[in-house]
């Protein structure tokens, strides 16, 4: 048993879809969520910049004594997962869970015709992280497409409507024409658009989200390592901590809408990404 919190990191708001799935699967756990809202979006940024911001954010979470780190952001995973695993898991014993491998595995399990589509930010698609994750599976045909405007819609709180639908058609019709029967929503924000994405892709196409698959991996990691929180008593509820790197903004309102009433207070934290971020105390004592 381990009552330390789980740290969940995202470039901003979208990682709340992963946080929601983790809270649903592990309701006894205490979550510290950090959204790097001062630097969002990560999708259009160079990989090296995303890596720097990501490691700074993970340092902040590690300094708060988390027992596991979940990189909820696909772009951050694509840019920094190897460095993060070395820095926290190998050097400090903190398991690092990411969103790309679980979603890739779920897509392989779901496809019947071996044609898989992947959509994500420009940086995620450019990094070819999904192709690498699927490289060892023989006979797969992968169709990848960056859908940058989807993030803009979600950040503006728009999850349906004619403008969004027309952008969705422009992005997705080529994937549908390629005959994919499974589409990986390789971006934290896209689960909030499953209505429009599902409508354009049609009923025969399975939509795979990272959130559910990542929550499963998180559950398994904690069980395997005997790191679950002690069970809460009847009527007890966990209070989670939500942090953002931007002092103001629409995060609290949108977060409540996307995650639910668990989002109460949102606190601001300064995270320095120069020189690799703030290093600090962790449960395992690295510095
Ligand atoms: N969280 C990012 C991802 O999953 C999307 C938003 C962004 O571009 O920062 O790729």
py3Dmol code that shows the C-alpha trace and the ligand (Angstrom):
import py3Dmol

protein = """\
ATOM      1  CA  UNK A   1       0.000   0.000   0.000  1.00  0.00           C
ATOM      2  CA  UNK A   2       1.184   3.509  -0.781  1.00  0.00           C
ATOM      3  CA  UNK A   3      -0.872   6.627  -0.088  1.00  0.00           C
ATOM      4  CA  UNK A   4       1.333   9.013  -2.063  1.00  0.00           C
ATOM      5  CA  UNK A   5      -0.415  10.824  -4.925  1.00  0.00           C
ATOM      6  CA  UNK A   6      -0.335   9.954  -8.618  1.00  0.00           C
ATOM      7  CA  UNK A   7       1.022  12.818 -10.749  1.00  0.00           C
ATOM      8  CA  UNK A   8      -0.703  13.418 -14.061  1.00  0.00           C
ATOM      9  CA  UNK A   9       0.916  15.811 -16.512  1.00  0.00           C
ATOM     10  CA  UNK A  10      -0.499  17.441 -19.629  1.00  0.00           C
ATOM     11  CA  UNK A  11       0.175  20.476 -21.773  1.00  0.00           C
ATOM     12  CA  UNK A  12      -3.104  21.935 -20.518  1.00  0.00           C
ATOM     13  CA  UNK A  13      -6.679  20.885 -20.349  1.00  0.00           C
ATOM     14  CA  UNK A  14      -6.943  17.775 -22.505  1.00  0.00           C
ATOM     15  CA  UNK A  15      -5.187  15.463 -20.060  1.00  0.00           C
ATOM     16  CA  UNK A  16      -8.281  15.733 -17.889  1.00  0.00           C
ATOM     17  CA  UNK A  17      -9.741  13.027 -20.140  1.00  0.00           C
ATOM     18  CA  UNK A  18      -6.988  10.726 -18.853  1.00  0.00           C
ATOM     19  CA  UNK A  19      -7.435  12.000 -15.278  1.00  0.00           C
ATOM     20  CA  UNK A  20     -11.173  11.220 -15.513  1.00  0.00           C
ATOM     21  CA  UNK A  21     -10.447   7.635 -16.577  1.00  0.00           C
ATOM     22  CA  UNK A  22      -7.821   7.184 -13.828  1.00  0.00           C
ATOM     23  CA  UNK A  23     -10.182   8.576 -11.150  1.00  0.00           C
ATOM     24  CA  UNK A  24     -12.981   6.284 -12.352  1.00  0.00           C
ATOM     25  CA  UNK A  25     -10.729   3.219 -12.260  1.00  0.00           C
ATOM     26  CA  UNK A  26      -8.879   4.144  -9.060  1.00  0.00           C
ATOM     27  CA  UNK A  27     -11.318   6.170  -6.936  1.00  0.00           C
ATOM     28  CA  UNK A  28      -9.258   5.788  -3.751  1.00  0.00           C
ATOM     29  CA  UNK A  29      -6.202   7.463  -5.264  1.00  0.00           C
ATOM     30  CA  UNK A  30      -5.177  11.063  -4.693  1.00  0.00           C
ATOM     31  CA  UNK A  31      -4.361  12.811  -7.990  1.00  0.00           C
ATOM     32  CA  UNK A  32      -2.142  15.825  -8.548  1.00  0.00           C
ATOM     33  CA  UNK A  33      -2.856  17.129 -12.027  1.00  0.00           C
ATOM     34  CA  UNK A  34      -0.503  19.638 -13.647  1.00  0.00           C
ATOM     35  CA  UNK A  35      -1.550  21.406 -16.842  1.00  0.00           C
ATOM     36  CA  UNK A  36       1.196  23.451 -18.468  1.00  0.00           C
ATOM     37  CA  UNK A  37      -1.295  26.074 -19.585  1.00  0.00           C
ATOM     38  CA  UNK A  38       1.377  28.779 -19.867  1.00  0.00           C
ATOM     39  CA  UNK A  39       3.002  26.839 -22.700  1.00  0.00           C
ATOM     40  CA  UNK A  40       0.021  25.162 -24.339  1.00  0.00           C
ATOM     41  CA  UNK A  41      -0.397  24.098 -27.104  1.00  0.00           C
ATOM     42  CA  UNK A  42       2.553  21.730 -27.457  1.00  0.00           C
ATOM     43  CA  UNK A  43       1.399  20.377 -30.826  1.00  0.00           C
ATOM     44  CA  UNK A  44       2.897  23.082 -33.075  1.00  0.00           C
ATOM     45  CA  UNK A  45       6.154  23.419 -31.071  1.00  0.00           C
ATOM     46  CA  UNK A  46       9.538  21.851 -31.884  1.00  0.00           C
ATOM     47  CA  UNK A  47      10.121  18.505 -30.171  1.00  0.00           C
ATOM     48  CA  UNK A  48      13.105  19.838 -28.184  1.00  0.00           C
ATOM     49  CA  UNK A  49      10.984  22.640 -26.701  1.00  0.00           C
ATOM     50  CA  UNK A  50       8.206  20.219 -25.784  1.00  0.00           C
ATOM     51  CA  UNK A  51      10.761  17.935 -24.127  1.00  0.00           C
ATOM     52  CA  UNK A  52      12.070  20.813 -22.004  1.00  0.00           C
ATOM     53  CA  UNK A  53       8.592  21.875 -20.860  1.00  0.00           C
ATOM     54  CA  UNK A  54       7.577  18.289 -20.178  1.00  0.00           C
ATOM     55  CA  UNK A  55      10.588  17.483 -18.019  1.00  0.00           C
ATOM     56  CA  UNK A  56      10.077  20.725 -16.088  1.00  0.00           C
ATOM     57  CA  UNK A  57       6.451  19.782 -15.417  1.00  0.00           C
ATOM     58  CA  UNK A  58       7.364  16.251 -14.392  1.00  0.00           C
ATOM     59  CA  UNK A  59      10.056  17.633 -12.079  1.00  0.00           C
ATOM     60  CA  UNK A  60       7.396  19.747 -10.395  1.00  0.00           C
ATOM     61  CA  UNK A  61       5.191  16.699  -9.840  1.00  0.00           C
ATOM     62  CA  UNK A  62       8.122  14.565  -8.682  1.00  0.00           C
ATOM     63  CA  UNK A  63       9.052  17.271  -6.176  1.00  0.00           C
ATOM     64  CA  UNK A  64       5.609  16.777  -4.619  1.00  0.00           C
ATOM     65  CA  UNK A  65       6.382  13.169  -3.765  1.00  0.00           C
ATOM     66  CA  UNK A  66       4.237  11.338  -6.310  1.00  0.00           C
ATOM     67  CA  UNK A  67       4.423   7.539  -6.448  1.00  0.00           C
ATOM     68  CA  UNK A  68       3.795   7.353 -10.204  1.00  0.00           C
ATOM     69  CA  UNK A  69       3.872   9.768 -13.118  1.00  0.00           C
ATOM     70  CA  UNK A  70       1.351   9.657 -15.938  1.00  0.00           C
ATOM     71  CA  UNK A  71       2.275  11.639 -19.050  1.00  0.00           C
ATOM     72  CA  UNK A  72      -1.266  12.198 -20.270  1.00  0.00           C
ATOM     73  CA  UNK A  73      -0.230  14.212 -23.315  1.00  0.00           C
ATOM     74  CA  UNK A  74       0.560  12.439 -26.588  1.00  0.00           C
ATOM     75  CA  UNK A  75       2.857  15.211 -27.797  1.00  0.00           C
ATOM     76  CA  UNK A  76       4.770  15.249 -24.502  1.00  0.00           C
ATOM     77  CA  UNK A  77       5.027  11.456 -24.623  1.00  0.00           C
ATOM     78  CA  UNK A  78       6.351  11.563 -28.182  1.00  0.00           C
ATOM     79  CA  UNK A  79       8.946  14.159 -27.184  1.00  0.00           C
ATOM     80  CA  UNK A  80      10.087  13.064 -23.754  1.00  0.00           C
ATOM     81  CA  UNK A  81       9.091   9.578 -22.662  1.00  0.00           C
ATOM     82  CA  UNK A  82      12.576   8.050 -22.989  1.00  0.00           C
ATOM     83  CA  UNK A  83      14.198  10.888 -21.036  1.00  0.00           C
ATOM     84  CA  UNK A  84      11.426  10.797 -18.457  1.00  0.00           C
ATOM     85  CA  UNK A  85      11.766   7.047 -17.954  1.00  0.00           C
ATOM     86  CA  UNK A  86      15.484   7.380 -17.407  1.00  0.00           C
ATOM     87  CA  UNK A  87      15.186  10.369 -15.090  1.00  0.00           C
ATOM     88  CA  UNK A  88      12.329   9.220 -12.876  1.00  0.00           C
ATOM     89  CA  UNK A  89      11.856   5.481 -13.283  1.00  0.00           C
ATOM     90  CA  UNK A  90      15.429   4.243 -13.639  1.00  0.00           C
ATOM     91  CA  UNK A  91      17.086   6.921 -11.483  1.00  0.00           C
ATOM     92  CA  UNK A  92      14.348   7.528  -8.882  1.00  0.00           C
ATOM     93  CA  UNK A  93      12.112   4.441  -8.949  1.00  0.00           C
ATOM     94  CA  UNK A  94       8.962   6.344  -9.946  1.00  0.00           C
ATOM     95  CA  UNK A  95       7.039   4.433 -12.649  1.00  0.00           C
ATOM     96  CA  UNK A  96       6.360   6.568 -15.727  1.00  0.00           C
ATOM     97  CA  UNK A  97       3.187   5.721 -17.627  1.00  0.00           C
ATOM     98  CA  UNK A  98       2.489   7.206 -21.036  1.00  0.00           C
ATOM     99  CA  UNK A  99      -0.393   7.330 -23.482  1.00  0.00           C
ATOM    100  CA  UNK A 100       0.977   6.150 -26.829  1.00  0.00           C
ATOM    101  CA  UNK A 101       1.815   2.475 -26.231  1.00  0.00           C
ATOM    102  CA  UNK A 102      -1.488   1.656 -24.460  1.00  0.00           C
ATOM    103  CA  UNK A 103      -3.504   3.240 -27.287  1.00  0.00           C
ATOM    104  CA  UNK A 104      -1.423   1.532 -29.983  1.00  0.00           C
ATOM    105  CA  UNK A 105      -1.976  -1.842 -28.274  1.00  0.00           C
ATOM    106  CA  UNK A 106      -5.710  -1.229 -27.956  1.00  0.00           C
ATOM    107  CA  UNK A 107      -5.863  -0.395 -31.684  1.00  0.00           C
ATOM    108  CA  UNK A 108      -4.115  -3.645 -32.629  1.00  0.00           C
ATOM    109  CA  UNK A 109      -6.651  -5.555 -30.535  1.00  0.00           C
ATOM    110  CA  UNK A 110      -9.551  -3.695 -32.113  1.00  0.00           C
ATOM    111  CA  UNK A 111      -8.721  -3.827 -35.823  1.00  0.00           C
ATOM    112  CA  UNK A 112     -10.204  -6.545 -38.013  1.00  0.00           C
ATOM    113  CA  UNK A 113      -8.855  -5.484 -41.394  1.00  0.00           C
ATOM    114  CA  UNK A 114      -5.369  -4.413 -40.121  1.00  0.00           C
ATOM    115  CA  UNK A 115      -5.883  -0.846 -41.386  1.00  0.00           C
ATOM    116  CA  UNK A 116      -5.421   1.622 -38.550  1.00  0.00           C
ATOM    117  CA  UNK A 117      -5.754   5.395 -38.661  1.00  0.00           C
ATOM    118  CA  UNK A 118      -3.990   7.676 -36.185  1.00  0.00           C
ATOM    119  CA  UNK A 119      -4.800  11.327 -35.638  1.00  0.00           C
ATOM    120  CA  UNK A 120      -2.832  13.694 -33.417  1.00  0.00           C
ATOM    121  CA  UNK A 121      -1.067  17.013 -33.216  1.00  0.00           C
ATOM    122  CA  UNK A 122       1.536  18.037 -35.787  1.00  0.00           C
ATOM    123  CA  UNK A 123       4.400  17.185 -33.417  1.00  0.00           C
ATOM    124  CA  UNK A 124       2.977  13.760 -32.540  1.00  0.00           C
ATOM    125  CA  UNK A 125       2.431  12.791 -36.167  1.00  0.00           C
ATOM    126  CA  UNK A 126       5.818  14.216 -37.215  1.00  0.00           C
ATOM    127  CA  UNK A 127       7.570  12.250 -34.456  1.00  0.00           C
ATOM    128  CA  UNK A 128       6.196   8.978 -35.908  1.00  0.00           C
ATOM    129  CA  UNK A 129       5.784   7.768 -32.326  1.00  0.00           C
ATOM    130  CA  UNK A 130       2.718   5.713 -33.232  1.00  0.00           C
ATOM    131  CA  UNK A 131       4.488   4.109 -36.230  1.00  0.00           C
ATOM    132  CA  UNK A 132       7.346   3.157 -33.900  1.00  0.00           C
ATOM    133  CA  UNK A 133       4.937   1.768 -31.300  1.00  0.00           C
ATOM    134  CA  UNK A 134       3.286  -0.364 -33.992  1.00  0.00           C
ATOM    135  CA  UNK A 135       6.431  -1.256 -35.945  1.00  0.00           C
ATOM    136  CA  UNK A 136       6.761  -4.736 -34.494  1.00  0.00           C
ATOM    137  CA  UNK A 137       3.230  -5.777 -35.515  1.00  0.00           C
ATOM    138  CA  UNK A 138       3.328  -7.482 -38.925  1.00  0.00           C
ATOM    139  CA  UNK A 139       0.875  -6.711 -41.719  1.00  0.00           C
ATOM    140  CA  UNK A 140      -0.497  -3.414 -40.418  1.00  0.00           C
ATOM    141  CA  UNK A 141      -1.297  -0.511 -42.691  1.00  0.00           C
ATOM    142  CA  UNK A 142      -1.059   2.787 -40.824  1.00  0.00           C
ATOM    143  CA  UNK A 143      -2.643   6.049 -41.996  1.00  0.00           C
ATOM    144  CA  UNK A 144      -1.629   9.064 -39.911  1.00  0.00           C
ATOM    145  CA  UNK A 145      -2.976  12.573 -40.070  1.00  0.00           C
ATOM    146  CA  UNK A 146      -2.337  15.721 -38.039  1.00  0.00           C
ATOM    147  CA  UNK A 147      -5.546  17.498 -36.994  1.00  0.00           C
ATOM    148  CA  UNK A 148      -4.251  20.692 -35.343  1.00  0.00           C
ATOM    149  CA  UNK A 149      -7.504  22.647 -35.422  1.00  0.00           C
ATOM    150  CA  UNK A 150      -9.297  20.102 -33.226  1.00  0.00           C
ATOM    151  CA  UNK A 151      -7.313  21.339 -30.217  1.00  0.00           C
ATOM    152  CA  UNK A 152      -8.325  24.936 -30.954  1.00  0.00           C
ATOM    153  CA  UNK A 153     -12.004  23.974 -30.946  1.00  0.00           C
ATOM    154  CA  UNK A 154     -11.788  22.086 -27.667  1.00  0.00           C
ATOM    155  CA  UNK A 155      -9.797  24.854 -25.973  1.00  0.00           C
ATOM    156  CA  UNK A 156     -12.562  27.236 -27.029  1.00  0.00           C
ATOM    157  CA  UNK A 157     -15.122  24.889 -25.447  1.00  0.00           C
ATOM    158  CA  UNK A 158     -16.616  23.939 -28.845  1.00  0.00           C
ATOM    159  CA  UNK A 159     -17.405  20.232 -29.204  1.00  0.00           C
ATOM    160  CA  UNK A 160     -20.047  20.300 -31.944  1.00  0.00           C
ATOM    161  CA  UNK A 161     -21.444  22.537 -34.677  1.00  0.00           C
ATOM    162  CA  UNK A 162     -21.100  23.104 -38.416  1.00  0.00           C
ATOM    163  CA  UNK A 163     -17.603  24.679 -38.392  1.00  0.00           C
ATOM    164  CA  UNK A 164     -16.167  21.798 -36.413  1.00  0.00           C
ATOM    165  CA  UNK A 165     -17.955  19.257 -38.581  1.00  0.00           C
ATOM    166  CA  UNK A 166     -16.573  20.766 -41.790  1.00  0.00           C
ATOM    167  CA  UNK A 167     -12.997  20.725 -40.384  1.00  0.00           C
ATOM    168  CA  UNK A 168     -13.544  17.132 -39.239  1.00  0.00           C
ATOM    169  CA  UNK A 169     -14.608  16.106 -42.747  1.00  0.00           C
ATOM    170  CA  UNK A 170     -11.540  17.721 -44.262  1.00  0.00           C
ATOM    171  CA  UNK A 171      -9.249  15.805 -41.860  1.00  0.00           C
ATOM    172  CA  UNK A 172     -11.050  12.496 -41.661  1.00  0.00           C
ATOM    173  CA  UNK A 173     -12.611  11.708 -45.025  1.00  0.00           C
ATOM    174  CA  UNK A 174      -9.196  10.672 -46.493  1.00  0.00           C
ATOM    175  CA  UNK A 175      -8.770   8.189 -43.604  1.00  0.00           C
ATOM    176  CA  UNK A 176     -12.253   6.841 -44.127  1.00  0.00           C
ATOM    177  CA  UNK A 177     -11.565   6.502 -47.864  1.00  0.00           C
ATOM    178  CA  UNK A 178      -8.373   4.581 -47.033  1.00  0.00           C
ATOM    179  CA  UNK A 179     -10.628   1.981 -45.386  1.00  0.00           C
ATOM    180  CA  UNK A 180      -9.374   2.181 -41.792  1.00  0.00           C
ATOM    181  CA  UNK A 181     -11.618   0.229 -39.430  1.00  0.00           C
ATOM    182  CA  UNK A 182      -9.946   1.589 -36.283  1.00  0.00           C
ATOM    183  CA  UNK A 183      -8.994   5.164 -35.510  1.00  0.00           C
ATOM    184  CA  UNK A 184      -6.636   6.077 -32.677  1.00  0.00           C
ATOM    185  CA  UNK A 185      -7.518   9.422 -31.130  1.00  0.00           C
ATOM    186  CA  UNK A 186      -3.858  10.208 -30.462  1.00  0.00           C
ATOM    187  CA  UNK A 187      -4.407  13.477 -28.639  1.00  0.00           C
ATOM    188  CA  UNK A 188      -5.822  14.207 -25.209  1.00  0.00           C
ATOM    189  CA  UNK A 189      -8.457  16.557 -26.600  1.00  0.00           C
ATOM    190  CA  UNK A 190     -10.021  14.269 -29.157  1.00  0.00           C
ATOM    191  CA  UNK A 191     -12.106  12.121 -26.766  1.00  0.00           C
ATOM    192  CA  UNK A 192     -14.143  15.281 -26.258  1.00  0.00           C
ATOM    193  CA  UNK A 193     -14.933  15.227 -29.976  1.00  0.00           C
ATOM    194  CA  UNK A 194     -16.015  11.582 -30.325  1.00  0.00           C
ATOM    195  CA  UNK A 195     -19.496  12.738 -31.366  1.00  0.00           C
ATOM    196  CA  UNK A 196     -18.331  14.529 -34.485  1.00  0.00           C
ATOM    197  CA  UNK A 197     -15.409  12.158 -35.205  1.00  0.00           C
ATOM    198  CA  UNK A 198     -17.668   9.103 -34.910  1.00  0.00           C
ATOM    199  CA  UNK A 199     -20.275  10.729 -37.130  1.00  0.00           C
ATOM    200  CA  UNK A 200     -17.764  11.415 -39.919  1.00  0.00           C
ATOM    201  CA  UNK A 201     -16.005   8.040 -39.664  1.00  0.00           C
ATOM    202  CA  UNK A 202     -19.253   6.057 -39.494  1.00  0.00           C
ATOM    203  CA  UNK A 203     -20.426   3.207 -37.288  1.00  0.00           C
ATOM    204  CA  UNK A 204     -18.073   0.567 -38.657  1.00  0.00           C
ATOM    205  CA  UNK A 205     -14.976   2.368 -37.369  1.00  0.00           C
ATOM    206  CA  UNK A 206     -13.820   1.751 -33.792  1.00  0.00           C
ATOM    207  CA  UNK A 207     -12.505   4.839 -32.023  1.00  0.00           C
ATOM    208  CA  UNK A 208      -9.650   4.096 -29.627  1.00  0.00           C
ATOM    209  CA  UNK A 209      -8.871   6.661 -26.933  1.00  0.00           C
ATOM    210  CA  UNK A 210      -5.680   6.775 -24.908  1.00  0.00           C
ATOM    211  CA  UNK A 211      -7.518   7.607 -21.711  1.00  0.00           C
ATOM    212  CA  UNK A 212      -9.159   4.259 -21.022  1.00  0.00           C
ATOM    213  CA  UNK A 213      -6.117   2.213 -22.080  1.00  0.00           C
ATOM    214  CA  UNK A 214      -3.766   4.403 -20.016  1.00  0.00           C
ATOM    215  CA  UNK A 215      -5.959   4.141 -16.926  1.00  0.00           C
ATOM    216  CA  UNK A 216      -5.777   0.344 -17.280  1.00  0.00           C
ATOM    217  CA  UNK A 217      -1.978   0.444 -17.438  1.00  0.00           C
ATOM    218  CA  UNK A 218      -1.892   2.737 -14.386  1.00  0.00           C
ATOM    219  CA  UNK A 219      -4.128   0.345 -12.455  1.00  0.00           C
ATOM    220  CA  UNK A 220      -1.958  -2.649 -13.401  1.00  0.00           C
ATOM    221  CA  UNK A 221       1.300  -0.892 -12.498  1.00  0.00           C
ATOM    222  CA  UNK A 222       0.016   0.032  -9.038  1.00  0.00           C
ATOM    223  CA  UNK A 223      -1.407  -3.430  -8.373  1.00  0.00           C
ATOM    224  CA  UNK A 224       1.761  -5.193  -9.583  1.00  0.00           C
ATOM    225  CA  UNK A 225       3.915  -3.027  -7.301  1.00  0.00           C
ATOM    226  CA  UNK A 226       1.557  -3.174  -4.324  1.00  0.00           C
ATOM    227  CA  UNK A 227       1.270   0.616  -4.496  1.00  0.00           C
ATOM    228  CA  UNK A 228      -2.492   1.131  -4.237  1.00  0.00           C
ATOM    229  CA  UNK A 229      -3.888   3.671  -1.780  1.00  0.00           C
ATOM    230  CA  UNK A 230      -5.507   2.137   1.288  1.00  0.00           C
ATOM    231  CA  UNK A 231      -9.251   1.741   0.635  1.00  0.00           C
ATOM    232  CA  UNK A 232     -11.297   4.782   1.688  1.00  0.00           C
ATOM    233  CA  UNK A 233     -14.061   4.294   4.212  1.00  0.00           C
ATOM    234  CA  UNK A 234     -17.753   4.568   3.344  1.00  0.00           C
ATOM    235  CA  UNK A 235     -18.635   8.194   2.657  1.00  0.00           C
ATOM    236  CA  UNK A 236     -14.979   9.250   2.305  1.00  0.00           C
ATOM    237  CA  UNK A 237     -13.869  10.955  -0.920  1.00  0.00           C
ATOM    238  CA  UNK A 238     -10.499  11.909  -2.282  1.00  0.00           C
ATOM    239  CA  UNK A 239      -9.729  15.587  -2.800  1.00  0.00           C
ATOM    240  CA  UNK A 240      -7.569  16.079  -5.859  1.00  0.00           C
ATOM    241  CA  UNK A 241      -5.127  18.888  -6.545  1.00  0.00           C
ATOM    242  CA  UNK A 242      -5.225  20.762  -9.851  1.00  0.00           C
ATOM    243  CA  UNK A 243      -2.285  22.952 -10.831  1.00  0.00           C
ATOM    244  CA  UNK A 244      -1.701  25.165 -13.845  1.00  0.00           C
ATOM    245  CA  UNK A 245       1.344  27.139 -14.936  1.00  0.00           C
ATOM    246  CA  UNK A 246      -0.749  30.100 -16.066  1.00  0.00           C
ATOM    247  CA  UNK A 247      -2.136  32.314 -13.318  1.00  0.00           C
ATOM    248  CA  UNK A 248      -5.419  33.126 -15.056  1.00  0.00           C
ATOM    249  CA  UNK A 249      -7.520  31.697 -17.838  1.00  0.00           C
ATOM    250  CA  UNK A 250     -10.517  29.545 -18.570  1.00  0.00           C
ATOM    251  CA  UNK A 251      -9.008  26.345 -17.154  1.00  0.00           C
ATOM    252  CA  UNK A 252     -11.177  26.092 -14.005  1.00  0.00           C
ATOM    253  CA  UNK A 253     -14.470  26.494 -15.889  1.00  0.00           C
ATOM    254  CA  UNK A 254     -13.555  24.199 -18.769  1.00  0.00           C
ATOM    255  CA  UNK A 255     -11.946  21.692 -16.403  1.00  0.00           C
ATOM    256  CA  UNK A 256     -15.155  21.422 -14.413  1.00  0.00           C
ATOM    257  CA  UNK A 257     -17.062  20.886 -17.619  1.00  0.00           C
ATOM    258  CA  UNK A 258     -14.669  18.260 -18.969  1.00  0.00           C
ATOM    259  CA  UNK A 259     -13.750  16.419 -15.764  1.00  0.00           C
ATOM    260  CA  UNK A 260     -16.623  17.160 -13.430  1.00  0.00           C
ATOM    261  CA  UNK A 261     -17.193  18.405  -9.890  1.00  0.00           C
ATOM    262  CA  UNK A 262     -13.913  16.896  -8.658  1.00  0.00           C
ATOM    263  CA  UNK A 263     -12.254  20.084  -9.935  1.00  0.00           C
ATOM    264  CA  UNK A 264     -12.700  22.524  -7.101  1.00  0.00           C
ATOM    265  CA  UNK A 265      -9.813  24.904  -6.560  1.00  0.00           C
ATOM    266  CA  UNK A 266      -7.183  25.303  -9.266  1.00  0.00           C
ATOM    267  CA  UNK A 267      -3.813  26.566  -8.063  1.00  0.00           C
ATOM    268  CA  UNK A 268      -1.120  28.359  -9.990  1.00  0.00           C
ATOM    269  CA  UNK A 269       2.454  27.080  -9.924  1.00  0.00           C
ATOM    270  CA  UNK A 270       5.581  28.529 -11.539  1.00  0.00           C
ATOM    271  CA  UNK A 271       7.562  25.914 -13.381  1.00  0.00           C
ATOM    272  CA  UNK A 272      10.957  26.827 -14.743  1.00  0.00           C
ATOM    273  CA  UNK A 273      11.738  24.908 -17.898  1.00  0.00           C
ATOM    274  CA  UNK A 274      15.189  26.430 -18.355  1.00  0.00           C
ATOM    275  CA  UNK A 275      17.959  24.164 -17.274  1.00  0.00           C
ATOM    276  CA  UNK A 276      15.651  21.156 -17.186  1.00  0.00           C
ATOM    277  CA  UNK A 277      13.105  22.377 -14.674  1.00  0.00           C
ATOM    278  CA  UNK A 278      12.910  22.490 -10.933  1.00  0.00           C
ATOM    279  CA  UNK A 279      14.494  19.503  -9.277  1.00  0.00           C
ATOM    280  CA  UNK A 280      13.372  18.596  -5.828  1.00  0.00           C
ATOM    281  CA  UNK A 281      12.504  16.187  -3.126  1.00  0.00           C
ATOM    282  CA  UNK A 282      10.588  13.055  -4.001  1.00  0.00           C
ATOM    283  CA  UNK A 283       9.354  10.053  -2.126  1.00  0.00           C
ATOM    284  CA  UNK A 284      12.538   8.289  -3.122  1.00  0.00           C
ATOM    285  CA  UNK A 285      14.785  11.206  -2.291  1.00  0.00           C
ATOM    286  CA  UNK A 286      16.523  12.215  -5.503  1.00  0.00           C
ATOM    287  CA  UNK A 287      17.640  15.754  -6.140  1.00  0.00           C
TER     288      UNK A 287
END
"""
ligand_1 = """\
10
LIG
N -2.129 17.409 -25.027
C -1.757 17.452 -26.431
C -1.670 16.018 -26.968
O -2.226 15.086 -26.444
C -2.721 18.261 -27.252
C -2.720 19.733 -26.937
C -1.432 20.446 -27.280
O -1.107 20.623 -28.475
O -0.755 20.843 -26.339
O -1.016 15.807 -27.964
"""
view = py3Dmol.view(width=600, height=400)
view.addModel(protein, "pdb")
view.setStyle({"model": 0}, {"cartoon": {"style": "trace"}})
view.addModel(ligand_1, "xyz")
view.setStyle({"model": 1}, {"stick": {}})
view.zoomTo()
view.show()
